[in-house]
């Protein structure tokens, strides 16, 4: 018997992004950039990611906002640039 399923969700955190106020837990914290993938599973093992969602997440309550791939790329670029600036300051 083959056991398969859709819908196992994994989340990878890409790092802290910017301060944002959360309407759900009413706190202003450093939100995280995340990528959520929904997997096709076989015998409960994730095989193929068939859906990818980019989002920013509140670290306190875990509520999130979905963003587009373009926004995700922009934020990633911004984060890289910020890191470069920080490195320059240290030197
Ligand atoms: Zn929150």
PDB file of the backbone (N, CA, C, O) and the ligand in Angstrom, with CONECT records:
HET     ZN  A 101       1
ATOM      1  N   UNK A   1       0.838  -1.199   0.000  1.00  0.00           N
ATOM      2  CA  UNK A   1       0.000   0.000   0.000  1.00  0.00           C
ATOM      3  C   UNK A   1       0.873   1.249   0.000  1.00  0.00           C
ATOM      4  O   UNK A   1       1.817   1.365   0.781  1.00  0.00           O
ATOM      5  N   UNK A   2       0.553   2.146  -0.857  1.00  0.00           N
ATOM      6  CA  UNK A   2       1.312   3.406  -0.907  1.00  0.00           C
ATOM      7  C   UNK A   2       0.540   4.479  -0.146  1.00  0.00           C
ATOM      8  O   UNK A   2      -0.620   4.766  -0.443  1.00  0.00           O
ATOM      9  N   UNK A   3       1.188   5.043   0.806  1.00  0.00           N
ATOM     10  CA  UNK A   3       0.568   6.140   1.551  1.00  0.00           C
ATOM     11  C   UNK A   3       1.139   7.451   1.035  1.00  0.00           C
ATOM     12  O   UNK A   3       2.345   7.691   1.097  1.00  0.00           O
ATOM     13  N   UNK A   4       0.255   8.286   0.530  1.00  0.00           N
ATOM     14  CA  UNK A   4       0.752   9.575   0.041  1.00  0.00           C
ATOM     15  C   UNK A   4      -0.173  10.687   0.513  1.00  0.00           C
ATOM     16  O   UNK A   4      -1.300  10.436   0.941  1.00  0.00           O
ATOM     17  N   UNK A   5       0.305  11.882   0.432  1.00  0.00           N
ATOM     18  CA  UNK A   5      -0.536  12.994   0.866  1.00  0.00           C
ATOM     19  C   UNK A   5      -0.027  14.324   0.370  1.00  0.00           C
ATOM     20  O   UNK A   5       1.104  14.460  -0.098  1.00  0.00           O
ATOM     21  N   UNK A   6      -0.906  15.302   0.491  1.00  0.00           N
ATOM     22  CA  UNK A   6      -0.549  16.664   0.147  1.00  0.00           C
ATOM     23  C   UNK A   6      -0.632  17.495   1.428  1.00  0.00           C
ATOM     24  O   UNK A   6      -1.487  17.264   2.283  1.00  0.00           O
ATOM     25  N   UNK A   7       0.228  18.416   1.534  1.00  0.00           N
ATOM     26  CA  UNK A   7      -0.045  19.411   2.558  1.00  0.00           C
ATOM     27  C   UNK A   7       0.872  19.445   3.747  1.00  0.00           C
ATOM     28  O   UNK A   7       0.598  20.171   4.702  1.00  0.00           O
ATOM     29  N   UNK A   8       1.937  18.700   3.732  1.00  0.00           N
ATOM     30  CA  UNK A   8       2.921  18.875   4.790  1.00  0.00           C
ATOM     31  C   UNK A   8       3.608  20.225   4.573  1.00  0.00           C
ATOM     32  O   UNK A   8       4.122  20.504   3.490  1.00  0.00           O
ATOM     33  N   UNK A   9       3.610  21.052   5.609  1.00  0.00           N
ATOM     34  CA  UNK A   9       4.151  22.399   5.461  1.00  0.00           C
ATOM     35  C   UNK A   9       5.445  22.546   6.249  1.00  0.00           C
ATOM     36  O   UNK A   9       5.499  22.241   7.441  1.00  0.00           O
ATOM     37  N   UNK A  10       6.469  23.012   5.578  1.00  0.00           N
ATOM     38  CA  UNK A  10       7.711  23.328   6.276  1.00  0.00           C
ATOM     39  C   UNK A  10       7.974  24.821   6.143  1.00  0.00           C
ATOM     40  O   UNK A  10       7.497  25.478   5.217  1.00  0.00           O
ATOM     41  N   UNK A  11       8.724  25.324   7.068  1.00  0.00           N
ATOM     42  CA  UNK A  11       8.971  26.760   7.102  1.00  0.00           C
ATOM     43  C   UNK A  11      10.459  26.978   7.295  1.00  0.00           C
ATOM     44  O   UNK A  11      11.060  26.420   8.214  1.00  0.00           O
ATOM     45  N   UNK A  12      11.052  27.785   6.437  1.00  0.00           N
ATOM     46  CA  UNK A  12      12.451  28.136   6.666  1.00  0.00           C
ATOM     47  C   UNK A  12      12.557  29.626   6.921  1.00  0.00           C
ATOM     48  O   UNK A  12      12.008  30.446   6.185  1.00  0.00           O
ATOM     49  N   UNK A  13      13.265  29.950   7.963  1.00  0.00           N
ATOM     50  CA  UNK A  13      13.429  31.353   8.346  1.00  0.00           C
ATOM     51  C   UNK A  13      14.670  31.914   7.684  1.00  0.00           C
ATOM     52  O   UNK A  13      15.745  31.315   7.714  1.00  0.00           O
ATOM     53  N   UNK A  14      14.492  33.075   7.087  1.00  0.00           N
ATOM     54  CA  UNK A  14      15.600  33.677   6.354  1.00  0.00           C
ATOM     55  C   UNK A  14      16.281  34.780   7.144  1.00  0.00           C
ATOM     56  O   UNK A  14      17.317  35.296   6.723  1.00  0.00           O
ATOM     57  N   UNK A  15      15.724  35.139   8.259  1.00  0.00           N
ATOM     58  CA  UNK A  15      16.375  36.150   9.081  1.00  0.00           C
ATOM     59  C   UNK A  15      15.452  37.262   9.507  1.00  0.00           C
ATOM     60  O   UNK A  15      14.333  37.398   9.011  1.00  0.00           O
ATOM     61  N   UNK A  16      15.947  38.057  10.442  1.00  0.00           N
ATOM     62  CA  UNK A  16      15.177  39.202  10.924  1.00  0.00           C
ATOM     63  C   UNK A  16      15.174  40.286   9.870  1.00  0.00           C
ATOM     64  O   UNK A  16      16.136  40.454   9.119  1.00  0.00           O
ATOM     65  N   UNK A  17      14.078  41.017   9.827  1.00  0.00           N
ATOM     66  CA  UNK A  17      13.879  41.907   8.707  1.00  0.00           C
ATOM     67  C   UNK A  17      13.786  43.356   9.130  1.00  0.00           C
ATOM     68  O   UNK A  17      14.735  44.120   8.955  1.00  0.00           O
ATOM     69  N   UNK A  18      12.646  43.739   9.687  1.00  0.00           N
ATOM     70  CA  UNK A  18      12.484  45.115  10.172  1.00  0.00           C
ATOM     71  C   UNK A  18      11.456  45.135  11.296  1.00  0.00           C
ATOM     72  O   UNK A  18      10.684  44.192  11.473  1.00  0.00           O
ATOM     73  N   UNK A  19      11.463  46.221  12.044  1.00  0.00           N
ATOM     74  CA  UNK A  19      10.513  46.387  13.139  1.00  0.00           C
ATOM     75  C   UNK A  19       9.130  46.648  12.570  1.00  0.00           C
ATOM     76  O   UNK A  19       8.960  47.452  11.653  1.00  0.00           O
ATOM     77  N   UNK A  20       8.162  45.970  13.119  1.00  0.00           N
ATOM     78  CA  UNK A  20       6.805  46.122  12.632  1.00  0.00           C
ATOM     79  C   UNK A  20       5.834  45.895  13.782  1.00  0.00           C
ATOM     80  O   UNK A  20       6.061  45.062  14.659  1.00  0.00           O
ATOM     81  N   UNK A  21       4.754  46.653  13.753  1.00  0.00           N
ATOM     82  CA  UNK A  21       3.745  46.467  14.786  1.00  0.00           C
ATOM     83  C   UNK A  21       2.796  45.344  14.389  1.00  0.00           C
ATOM     84  O   UNK A  21       2.345  45.277  13.245  1.00  0.00           O
ATOM     85  N   UNK A  22       2.499  44.471  15.331  1.00  0.00           N
ATOM     86  CA  UNK A  22       1.584  43.363  15.068  1.00  0.00           C
ATOM     87  C   UNK A  22       0.206  43.685  15.624  1.00  0.00           C
ATOM     88  O   UNK A  22       0.066  44.022  16.800  1.00  0.00           O
ATOM     89  N   UNK A  23      -0.799  43.582  14.784  1.00  0.00           N
ATOM     90  CA  UNK A  23      -2.172  43.877  15.199  1.00  0.00           C
ATOM     91  C   UNK A  23      -2.750  42.778  16.084  1.00  0.00           C
ATOM     92  O   UNK A  23      -3.702  43.012  16.829  1.00  0.00           O
ATOM     93  N   UNK A  24      -2.179  41.586  16.005  1.00  0.00           N
ATOM     94  CA  UNK A  24      -2.742  40.457  16.739  1.00  0.00           C
ATOM     95  C   UNK A  24      -2.283  40.435  18.201  1.00  0.00           C
ATOM     96  O   UNK A  24      -3.093  40.278  19.114  1.00  0.00           O
ATOM     97  N   UNK A  25      -0.976  40.594  18.407  1.00  0.00           N
ATOM     98  CA  UNK A  25      -0.492  40.550  19.793  1.00  0.00           C
ATOM     99  C   UNK A  25      -0.128  41.938  20.314  1.00  0.00           C
ATOM    100  O   UNK A  25       0.296  42.089  21.460  1.00  0.00           O
ATOM    101  N   UNK A  26      -0.297  42.947  19.464  1.00  0.00           N
ATOM    102  CA  UNK A  26      -0.133  44.340  19.875  1.00  0.00           C
ATOM    103  C   UNK A  26       1.283  44.653  20.370  1.00  0.00           C
ATOM    104  O   UNK A  26       1.470  45.361  21.359  1.00  0.00           O
ATOM    105  N   UNK A  27       2.258  44.115  19.668  1.00  0.00           N
ATOM    106  CA  UNK A  27       3.642  44.390  20.044  1.00  0.00           C
ATOM    107  C   UNK A  27       4.436  44.798  18.819  1.00  0.00           C
ATOM    108  O   UNK A  27       4.138  44.375  17.702  1.00  0.00           O
ATOM    109  N   UNK A  28       5.447  45.622  19.038  1.00  0.00           N
ATOM    110  CA  UNK A  28       6.334  46.009  17.946  1.00  0.00           C
ATOM    111  C   UNK A  28       7.648  45.264  18.105  1.00  0.00           C
ATOM    112  O   UNK A  28       8.411  45.487  19.045  1.00  0.00           O
ATOM    113  N   UNK A  29       7.883  44.374  17.154  1.00  0.00           N
ATOM    114  CA  UNK A  29       9.052  43.503  17.231  1.00  0.00           C
ATOM    115  C   UNK A  29       9.714  43.401  15.862  1.00  0.00           C
ATOM    116  O   UNK A  29       9.193  43.897  14.863  1.00  0.00           O
ATOM    117  N   UNK A  30      10.865  42.751  15.839  1.00  0.00           N
ATOM    118  CA  UNK A  30      11.590  42.495  14.597  1.00  0.00           C
ATOM    119  C   UNK A  30      10.937  41.310  13.891  1.00  0.00           C
ATOM    120  O   UNK A  30      11.055  40.171  14.343  1.00  0.00           O
ATOM    121  N   UNK A  31      10.246  41.582  12.776  1.00  0.00           N
ATOM    122  CA  UNK A  31       9.571  40.496  12.046  1.00  0.00           C
ATOM    123  C   UNK A  31      10.586  39.699  11.238  1.00  0.00           C
ATOM    124  O   UNK A  31      11.641  40.201  10.852  1.00  0.00           O
ATOM    125  N   UNK A  32      10.233  38.445  10.997  1.00  0.00           N
ATOM    126  CA  UNK A  32      11.132  37.537  10.284  1.00  0.00           C
ATOM    127  C   UNK A  32      10.644  37.267   8.878  1.00  0.00           C
ATOM    128  O   UNK A  32       9.444  37.209   8.610  1.00  0.00           O
ATOM    129  N   UNK A  33      11.593  37.106   8.001  1.00  0.00           N
ATOM    130  CA  UNK A  33      11.291  36.728   6.625  1.00  0.00           C
ATOM    131  C   UNK A  33      11.295  35.204   6.546  1.00  0.00           C
ATOM    132  O   UNK A  33      12.263  34.562   6.955  1.00  0.00           O
ATOM    133  N   UNK A  34      10.221  34.627   6.024  1.00  0.00           N
ATOM    134  CA  UNK A  34      10.095  33.170   5.977  1.00  0.00           C
ATOM    135  C   UNK A  34       9.649  32.694   4.602  1.00  0.00           C
ATOM    136  O   UNK A  34       9.012  33.427   3.847  1.00  0.00           O
ATOM    137  N   UNK A  35       9.994  31.466   4.300  1.00  0.00           N
ATOM    138  CA  UNK A  35       9.453  30.800   3.124  1.00  0.00           C
ATOM    139  C   UNK A  35       8.751  29.542   3.599  1.00  0.00           C
ATOM    140  O   UNK A  35       9.357  28.684   4.241  1.00  0.00           O
ATOM    141  N   UNK A  36       7.464  29.439   3.276  1.00  0.00           N
ATOM    142  CA  UNK A  36       6.705  28.243   3.632  1.00  0.00           C
ATOM    143  C   UNK A  36       6.531  27.396   2.380  1.00  0.00           C
ATOM    144  O   UNK A  36       6.138  27.893   1.325  1.00  0.00           O
ATOM    145  N   UNK A  37       6.829  26.117   2.515  1.00  0.00           N
ATOM    146  CA  UNK A  37       6.652  25.202   1.393  1.00  0.00           C
ATOM    147  C   UNK A  37       5.634  24.125   1.773  1.00  0.00           C
ATOM    148  O   UNK A  37       5.668  23.572   2.872  1.00  0.00           O
ATOM    149  N   UNK A  38       4.744  23.850   0.848  1.00  0.00           N
ATOM    150  CA  UNK A  38       3.821  22.739   1.046  1.00  0.00           C
ATOM    151  C   UNK A  38       4.311  21.576   0.191  1.00  0.00           C
ATOM    152  O   UNK A  38       4.601  21.741  -0.994  1.00  0.00           O
ATOM    153  N   UNK A  39       4.399  20.406   0.801  1.00  0.00           N
ATOM    154  CA  UNK A  39       5.052  19.265   0.149  1.00  0.00           C
ATOM    155  C   UNK A  39       4.051  18.172  -0.225  1.00  0.00           C
ATOM    156  O   UNK A  39       3.048  17.945   0.452  1.00  0.00           O
ATOM    157  N   UNK A  40       4.368  17.519  -1.319  1.00  0.00           N
ATOM    158  CA  UNK A  40       3.747  16.247  -1.647  1.00  0.00           C
ATOM    159  C   UNK A  40       4.523  15.187  -0.888  1.00  0.00           C
ATOM    160  O   UNK A  40       5.746  15.110  -1.008  1.00  0.00           O
ATOM    161  N   UNK A  41       3.824  14.365  -0.106  1.00  0.00           N
ATOM    162  CA  UNK A  41       4.522  13.381   0.721  1.00  0.00           C
ATOM    163  C   UNK A  41       4.223  11.956   0.283  1.00  0.00           C
ATOM    164  O   UNK A  41       3.135  11.642  -0.200  1.00  0.00           O
ATOM    165  N   UNK A  42       5.212  11.119   0.465  1.00  0.00           N
ATOM    166  CA  UNK A  42       5.075   9.692   0.187  1.00  0.00           C
ATOM    167  C   UNK A  42       5.573   8.956   1.426  1.00  0.00           C
ATOM    168  O   UNK A  42       6.709   9.148   1.858  1.00  0.00           O
ATOM    169  N   UNK A  43       4.729   8.125   1.983  1.00  0.00           N
ATOM    170  CA  UNK A  43       5.046   7.466   3.265  1.00  0.00           C
ATOM    171  C   UNK A  43       5.486   8.488   4.323  1.00  0.00           C
ATOM    172  O   UNK A  43       6.420   8.262   5.092  1.00  0.00           O
ATOM    173  N   UNK A  44       4.778   9.607   4.326  1.00  0.00           N
ATOM    174  CA  UNK A  44       5.014  10.691   5.285  1.00  0.00           C
ATOM    175  C   UNK A  44       6.366  11.399   5.099  1.00  0.00           C
ATOM    176  O   UNK A  44       6.776  12.200   5.939  1.00  0.00           O
ATOM    177  N   UNK A  45       7.040  11.098   4.005  1.00  0.00           N
ATOM    178  CA  UNK A  45       8.311  11.782   3.730  1.00  0.00           C
ATOM    179  C   UNK A  45       8.061  12.849   2.661  1.00  0.00           C
ATOM    180  O   UNK A  45       7.518  12.548   1.598  1.00  0.00           O
ATOM    181  N   UNK A  46       8.453  14.082   2.942  1.00  0.00           N
ATOM    182  CA  UNK A  46       8.259  15.132   1.927  1.00  0.00           C
ATOM    183  C   UNK A  46       9.098  14.856   0.689  1.00  0.00           C
ATOM    184  O   UNK A  46      10.311  14.669   0.791  1.00  0.00           O
ATOM    185  N   UNK A  47       8.468  14.828  -0.474  1.00  0.00           N
ATOM    186  CA  UNK A  47       9.169  14.500  -1.716  1.00  0.00           C
ATOM    187  C   UNK A  47       9.315  15.737  -2.611  1.00  0.00           C
ATOM    188  O   UNK A  47      10.424  16.122  -2.981  1.00  0.00           O
ATOM    189  N   UNK A  48       8.190  16.343  -2.946  1.00  0.00           N
ATOM    190  CA  UNK A  48       8.227  17.468  -3.883  1.00  0.00           C
ATOM    191  C   UNK A  48       7.516  18.680  -3.273  1.00  0.00           C
ATOM    192  O   UNK A  48       6.369  18.572  -2.839  1.00  0.00           O
ATOM    193  N   UNK A  49       8.185  19.817  -3.240  1.00  0.00           N
ATOM    194  CA  UNK A  49       7.468  21.025  -2.813  1.00  0.00           C
ATOM    195  C   UNK A  49       6.595  21.525  -3.966  1.00  0.00           C
ATOM    196  O   UNK A  49       7.113  21.841  -5.037  1.00  0.00           O
ATOM    197  N   UNK A  50       5.302  21.598  -3.763  1.00  0.00           N
ATOM    198  CA  UNK A  50       4.442  22.025  -4.872  1.00  0.00           C
ATOM    199  C   UNK A  50       3.855  23.411  -4.674  1.00  0.00           C
ATOM    200  O   UNK A  50       3.199  23.950  -5.564  1.00  0.00           O
ATOM    201  N   UNK A  51       4.092  23.978  -3.512  1.00  0.00           N
ATOM    202  CA  UNK A  51       3.605  25.334  -3.301  1.00  0.00           C
ATOM    203  C   UNK A  51       4.597  26.067  -2.421  1.00  0.00           C
ATOM    204  O   UNK A  51       5.065  25.542  -1.412  1.00  0.00           O
ATOM    205  N   UNK A  52       4.903  27.272  -2.815  1.00  0.00           N
ATOM    206  CA  UNK A  52       5.878  28.070  -2.082  1.00  0.00           C
ATOM    207  C   UNK A  52       5.224  29.403  -1.752  1.00  0.00           C
ATOM    208  O   UNK A  52       4.706  30.091  -2.631  1.00  0.00           O
ATOM    209  N   UNK A  53       5.256  29.753  -0.479  1.00  0.00           N
ATOM    210  CA  UNK A  53       4.656  31.016  -0.058  1.00  0.00           C
ATOM    211  C   UNK A  53       5.714  31.839   0.663  1.00  0.00           C
ATOM    212  O   UNK A  53       6.363  31.359   1.593  1.00  0.00           O
ATOM    213  N   UNK A  54       5.875  33.051   0.236  1.00  0.00           N
ATOM    214  CA  UNK A  54       6.800  33.963   0.901  1.00  0.00           C
ATOM    215  C   UNK A  54       6.026  34.793   1.900  1.00  0.00           C
ATOM    216  O   UNK A  54       4.940  35.290   1.602  1.00  0.00           O
ATOM    217  N   UNK A  55       6.587  34.941   3.081  1.00  0.00           N
ATOM    218  CA  UNK A  55       5.851  35.712   4.079  1.00  0.00           C
ATOM    219  C   UNK A  55       6.782  36.365   5.094  1.00  0.00           C
ATOM    220  O   UNK A  55       7.950  36.000   5.230  1.00  0.00           O
ATOM    221  N   UNK A  56       6.226  37.337   5.794  1.00  0.00           N
ATOM    222  CA  UNK A  56       6.908  37.917   6.953  1.00  0.00           C
ATOM    223  C   UNK A  56       6.089  37.549   8.178  1.00  0.00           C
ATOM    224  O   UNK A  56       4.859  37.590   8.151  1.00  0.00           O
ATOM    225  N   UNK A  57       6.781  37.188   9.253  1.00  0.00           N
ATOM    226  CA  UNK A  57       6.124  36.580  10.394  1.00  0.00           C
ATOM    227  C   UNK A  57       6.444  37.326  11.692  1.00  0.00           C
ATOM    228  O   UNK A  57       7.576  37.753  11.916  1.00  0.00           O
ATOM    229  N   UNK A  58       5.437  37.470  12.527  1.00  0.00           N
ATOM    230  CA  UNK A  58       5.621  38.032  13.859  1.00  0.00           C
ATOM    231  C   UNK A  58       6.291  36.968  14.735  1.00  0.00           C
ATOM    232  O   UNK A  58       5.776  35.855  14.843  1.00  0.00           O
ATOM    233  N   UNK A  59       7.438  37.291  15.368  1.00  0.00           N
ATOM    234  CA  UNK A  59       8.141  36.289  16.177  1.00  0.00           C
ATOM    235  C   UNK A  59       7.404  35.948  17.467  1.00  0.00           C
ATOM    236  O   UNK A  59       7.676  34.917  18.083  1.00  0.00           O
ATOM    237  N   UNK A  60       6.485  36.797  17.874  1.00  0.00           N
ATOM    238  CA  UNK A  60       5.798  36.578  19.145  1.00  0.00           C
ATOM    239  C   UNK A  60       4.609  35.634  19.009  1.00  0.00           C
ATOM    240  O   UNK A  60       4.517  34.644  19.734  1.00  0.00           O
ATOM    241  N   UNK A  61       3.696  35.935  18.081  1.00  0.00           N
ATOM    242  CA  UNK A  61       2.480  35.128  17.998  1.00  0.00           C
ATOM    243  C   UNK A  61       2.431  34.263  16.747  1.00  0.00           C
ATOM    244  O   UNK A  61       1.551  33.412  16.618  1.00  0.00           O
ATOM    245  N   UNK A  62       3.374  34.471  15.816  1.00  0.00           N
ATOM    246  CA  UNK A  62       3.436  33.626  14.634  1.00  0.00           C
ATOM    247  C   UNK A  62       2.464  33.985  13.526  1.00  0.00           C
ATOM    248  O   UNK A  62       2.372  33.267  12.530  1.00  0.00           O
ATOM    249  N   UNK A  63       1.737  35.083  13.680  1.00  0.00           N
ATOM    250  CA  UNK A  63       0.867  35.497  12.578  1.00  0.00           C
ATOM    251  C   UNK A  63       1.743  36.067  11.462  1.00  0.00           C
ATOM    252  O   UNK A  63       2.816  36.611  11.721  1.00  0.00           O
ATOM    253  N   UNK A  64       1.281  35.939  10.234  1.00  0.00           N
ATOM    254  CA  UNK A  64       2.141  36.358   9.133  1.00  0.00           C
ATOM    255  C   UNK A  64       1.378  37.042   8.010  1.00  0.00           C
ATOM    256  O   UNK A  64       0.163  36.907   7.864  1.00  0.00           O
ATOM    257  N   UNK A  65       2.148  37.779   7.226  1.00  0.00           N
ATOM    258  CA  UNK A  65       1.615  38.425   6.041  1.00  0.00           C
ATOM    259  C   UNK A  65       2.269  37.779   4.836  1.00  0.00           C
ATOM    260  O   UNK A  65       3.480  37.556   4.813  1.00  0.00           O
ATOM    261  N   UNK A  66       1.456  37.482   3.837  1.00  0.00           N
ATOM    262  CA  UNK A  66       2.013  36.905   2.621  1.00  0.00           C
ATOM    263  C   UNK A  66       2.569  38.010   1.742  1.00  0.00           C
ATOM    264  O   UNK A  66       1.957  39.069   1.601  1.00  0.00           O
ATOM    265  N   UNK A  67       3.726  37.761   1.154  1.00  0.00           N
ATOM    266  CA  UNK A  67       4.314  38.739   0.236  1.00  0.00           C
ATOM    267  C   UNK A  67       4.583  38.061  -1.109  1.00  0.00           C
ATOM    268  O   UNK A  67       4.562  36.835  -1.215  1.00  0.00           O
ATOM    269  N   UNK A  68       4.832  38.872  -2.120  1.00  0.00           N
ATOM    270  CA  UNK A  68       5.106  38.304  -3.442  1.00  0.00           C
ATOM    271  C   UNK A  68       6.581  37.914  -3.547  1.00  0.00           C
ATOM    272  O   UNK A  68       7.402  38.306  -2.717  1.00  0.00           O
ATOM    273  N   UNK A  69       6.894  37.149  -4.564  1.00  0.00           N
ATOM    274  CA  UNK A  69       8.279  36.735  -4.793  1.00  0.00           C
ATOM    275  C   UNK A  69       9.167  37.965  -5.025  1.00  0.00           C
ATOM    276  O   UNK A  69      10.322  37.996  -4.599  1.00  0.00           O
ATOM    277  N   UNK A  70       8.618  38.964  -5.699  1.00  0.00           N
ATOM    278  CA  UNK A  70       9.366  40.181  -5.987  1.00  0.00           C
ATOM    279  C   UNK A  70       9.700  40.917  -4.684  1.00  0.00           C
ATOM    280  O   UNK A  70      10.824  41.379  -4.484  1.00  0.00           O
ATOM    281  N   UNK A  71       8.700  41.013  -3.807  1.00  0.00           N
ATOM    282  CA  UNK A  71       8.928  41.664  -2.514  1.00  0.00           C
ATOM    283  C   UNK A  71       9.980  40.899  -1.712  1.00  0.00           C
ATOM    284  O   UNK A  71      10.849  41.481  -1.063  1.00  0.00           O
ATOM    285  N   UNK A  72       9.865  39.580  -1.783  1.00  0.00           N
ATOM    286  CA  UNK A  72      10.818  38.724  -1.085  1.00  0.00           C
ATOM    287  C   UNK A  72      12.246  39.000  -1.556  1.00  0.00           C
ATOM    288  O   UNK A  72      13.165  39.131  -0.747  1.00  0.00           O
ATOM    289  N   UNK A  73      12.414  39.086  -2.867  1.00  0.00           N
ATOM    290  CA  UNK A  73      13.740  39.353  -3.432  1.00  0.00           C
ATOM    291  C   UNK A  73      14.259  40.720  -2.991  1.00  0.00           C
ATOM    292  O   UNK A  73      15.429  40.870  -2.640  1.00  0.00           O
ATOM    293  N   UNK A  74      13.373  41.707  -3.013  1.00  0.00           N
ATOM    294  CA  UNK A  74      13.754  43.060  -2.597  1.00  0.00           C
ATOM    295  C   UNK A  74      14.236  43.066  -1.150  1.00  0.00           C
ATOM    296  O   UNK A  74      15.253  43.678  -0.823  1.00  0.00           O
ATOM    297  N   UNK A  75      13.492  42.378  -0.293  1.00  0.00           N
ATOM    298  CA  UNK A  75      13.852  42.340   1.125  1.00  0.00           C
ATOM    299  C   UNK A  75      15.180  41.620   1.316  1.00  0.00           C
ATOM    300  O   UNK A  75      16.015  42.044   2.115  1.00  0.00           O
ATOM    301  N   UNK A  76      15.370  40.528   0.577  1.00  0.00           N
ATOM    302  CA  UNK A  76      16.629  39.794   0.670  1.00  0.00           C
ATOM    303  C   UNK A  76      17.804  40.688   0.271  1.00  0.00           C
ATOM    304  O   UNK A  76      18.844  40.696   0.929  1.00  0.00           O
ATOM    305  N   UNK A  77      17.619  41.442  -0.816  1.00  0.00           N
ATOM    306  CA  UNK A  77      18.660  42.364  -1.270  1.00  0.00           C
ATOM    307  C   UNK A  77      18.963  43.400  -0.204  1.00  0.00           C
ATOM    308  O   UNK A  77      20.119  43.695   0.101  1.00  0.00           O
ATOM    309  N   UNK A  78      17.889  43.941   0.354  1.00  0.00           N
ATOM    310  CA  UNK A  78      18.001  44.967   1.386  1.00  0.00           C
ATOM    311  C   UNK A  78      18.777  44.427   2.589  1.00  0.00           C
ATOM    312  O   UNK A  78      19.645  45.103   3.141  1.00  0.00           O
ATOM    313  N   UNK A  79      18.450  43.207   2.978  1.00  0.00           N
ATOM    314  CA  UNK A  79      19.114  42.597   4.122  1.00  0.00           C
ATOM    315  C   UNK A  79      20.602  42.394   3.849  1.00  0.00           C
ATOM    316  O   UNK A  79      21.436  42.611   4.728  1.00  0.00           O
ATOM    317  N   UNK A  80      20.928  41.977   2.632  1.00  0.00           N
ATOM    318  CA  UNK A  80      22.333  41.796   2.256  1.00  0.00           C
ATOM    319  C   UNK A  80      23.078  43.117   2.324  1.00  0.00           C
ATOM    320  O   UNK A  80      24.197  43.195   2.830  1.00  0.00           O
ATOM    321  N   UNK A  81      22.440  44.144   1.809  1.00  0.00           N
ATOM    322  CA  UNK A  81      23.070  45.471   1.808  1.00  0.00           C
ATOM    323  C   UNK A  81      23.298  45.965   3.230  1.00  0.00           C
ATOM    324  O   UNK A  81      24.345  46.534   3.539  1.00  0.00           O
ATOM    325  N   UNK A  82      22.318  45.745   4.086  1.00  0.00           N
ATOM    326  CA  UNK A  82      22.446  46.183   5.476  1.00  0.00           C
ATOM    327  C   UNK A  82      23.611  45.484   6.160  1.00  0.00           C
ATOM    328  O   UNK A  82      24.353  46.091   6.932  1.00  0.00           O
ATOM    329  N   UNK A  83      23.755  44.207   5.865  1.00  0.00           N
ATOM    330  CA  UNK A  83      24.855  43.453   6.460  1.00  0.00           C
ATOM    331  C   UNK A  83      26.197  44.013   5.999  1.00  0.00           C
ATOM    332  O   UNK A  83      27.146  44.097   6.778  1.00  0.00           O
ATOM    333  N   UNK A  84      26.265  44.396   4.720  1.00  0.00           N
ATOM    334  CA  UNK A  84      27.494  44.977   4.191  1.00  0.00           C
ATOM    335  C   UNK A  84      27.814  46.278   4.904  1.00  0.00           C
ATOM    336  O   UNK A  84      28.967  46.542   5.246  1.00  0.00           O
ATOM    337  N   UNK A  85      26.799  47.079   5.125  1.00  0.00           N
ATOM    338  CA  UNK A  85      26.981  48.365   5.807  1.00  0.00           C
ATOM    339  C   UNK A  85      27.502  48.122   7.223  1.00  0.00           C
ATOM    340  O   UNK A  85      28.424  48.796   7.682  1.00  0.00           O
ATOM    341  N   UNK A  86      26.897  47.148   7.908  1.00  0.00           N
ATOM    342  CA  UNK A  86      27.335  46.834   9.272  1.00  0.00           C
ATOM    343  C   UNK A  86      28.803  46.405   9.287  1.00  0.00           C
ATOM    344  O   UNK A  86      29.562  46.804  10.171  1.00  0.00           O
ATOM    345  N   UNK A  87      29.201  45.584   8.297  1.00  0.00           N
ATOM    346  CA  UNK A  87      30.581  45.130   8.217  1.00  0.00           C
ATOM    347  C   UNK A  87      31.532  46.315   8.030  1.00  0.00           C
ATOM    348  O   UNK A  87      32.603  46.374   8.632  1.00  0.00           O
ATOM    349  N   UNK A  88      31.111  47.255   7.179  1.00  0.00           N
ATOM    350  CA  UNK A  88      31.954  48.431   6.926  1.00  0.00           C
ATOM    351  C   UNK A  88      32.158  49.249   8.195  1.00  0.00           C
ATOM    352  O   UNK A  88      33.241  49.776   8.448  1.00  0.00           O
ATOM    353  N   UNK A  89      31.099  49.344   8.981  1.00  0.00           N
ATOM    354  CA  UNK A  89      31.184  50.138  10.203  1.00  0.00           C
ATOM    355  C   UNK A  89      32.172  49.539  11.201  1.00  0.00           C
ATOM    356  O   UNK A  89      32.862  50.253  11.930  1.00  0.00           O
ATOM    357  N   UNK A  90      32.219  48.214  11.211  1.00  0.00           N
ATOM    358  CA  UNK A  90      33.103  47.547  12.165  1.00  0.00           C
ATOM    359  C   UNK A  90      34.590  47.737  11.822  1.00  0.00           C
ATOM    360  O   UNK A  90      35.446  47.697  12.706  1.00  0.00           O
ATOM    361  N   UNK A  91      34.885  47.943  10.541  1.00  0.00           N
ATOM    362  CA  UNK A  91      36.295  48.000  10.123  1.00  0.00           C
ATOM    363  C   UNK A  91      36.989  49.301  10.495  1.00  0.00           C
ATOM    364  O   UNK A  91      38.172  49.476  10.202  1.00  0.00           O
TER     365      UNK A  91
HETATM  366 ZN    ZN A 101       2.130  39.108  16.844  1.00  0.00          ZN
END
